[in-house]
Amino acid sequence: MDVKETVKSILAKRVDVSKLKEENTLASLGLDSLDLVEVMLEIEDALHIEFTSEEIMELTTLKSVLDLINKKLA
C-alpha cells in the first residue's frame, strides 16, 4: 500500500474520503486538533515513522500531511 492509500484508509475512519483531494484543508474535512493528532499517531504506527508535536501542529492540508510523510520516508 502506498503512502496516499495508507493515509486515505486511516482518514476513512473519521471522514468521507469519496471526494478527498490534496487541496482539502484538514478543517474542511472536519478534523480538529485532537483528531489530527490521533490520525498522525495511526500514520506513525502504520508507516513506522515519528512526527514531532510541532510538525503536526503546522499541518493544514492533506497535501501538507503527505509532503511531511514523504519527507520522513525519504
C-alpha positions in Angstrom: 0.0 0.0 0.0 1.4 3.4 -0.9 1.5 6.4 1.4 -1.5 8.1 -0.1 -3.6 5.0 0.2 -2.5 4.4 3.8 -3.4 8.0 4.8 -6.7 7.6 2.9 -7.6 4.4 4.8 -6.8 6.0 8.1 -8.8 9.1 7.3 -11.7 7.0 6.1 -12.4 6.0 9.8 -13.2 9.7 10.5 -14.2 11.4 7.3 -15.9 10.8 3.9 -13.0 10.2 1.6 -15.0 9.8 -1.6 -14.2 13.3 -2.7 -10.8 13.6 -1.0 -8.3 15.9 -2.7 -4.8 17.0 -1.7 -6.0 20.6 -1.5 -8.6 19.9 1.2 -7.8 21.6 4.4 -7.9 19.4 7.4 -10.6 21.7 9.0 -12.8 21.3 5.9 -12.6 17.6 6.4 -13.9 18.1 9.9 -10.7 17.2 11.7 -9.9 19.2 14.9 -6.5 19.3 16.5 -7.2 16.1 18.6 -8.4 14.2 15.5 -5.3 15.3 13.7 -3.0 14.0 16.5 -4.9 10.7 16.5 -4.6 10.4 12.7 -0.9 11.2 12.8 -0.3 8.6 15.6 -2.0 6.0 13.4 0.1 7.0 10.5 3.2 6.7 12.6 2.3 3.2 13.6 1.3 2.2 10.0 4.4 3.6 8.4 7.0 3.2 11.2 7.9 6.9 11.3 7.7 9.6 14.0 6.4 13.2 14.0 7.1 16.0 16.5 4.2 17.9 18.0 5.4 21.0 16.2 5.3 19.2 12.9 1.8 18.0 13.5 0.5 21.4 14.6 1.9 23.0 11.4 -0.2 20.7 9.1 -3.1 22.5 7.4 -3.9 20.5 4.3 -3.9 16.9 3.2 -1.0 17.8 0.9 1.0 19.1 3.8 0.4 15.8 5.6 1.5 13.8 2.5 4.5 16.0 2.0 5.7 15.6 5.6 5.3 11.8 5.4 7.2 11.6 2.2 9.9 13.8 3.7 10.2 11.5 6.6 10.3 8.4 4.4 13.0 9.8 2.1 
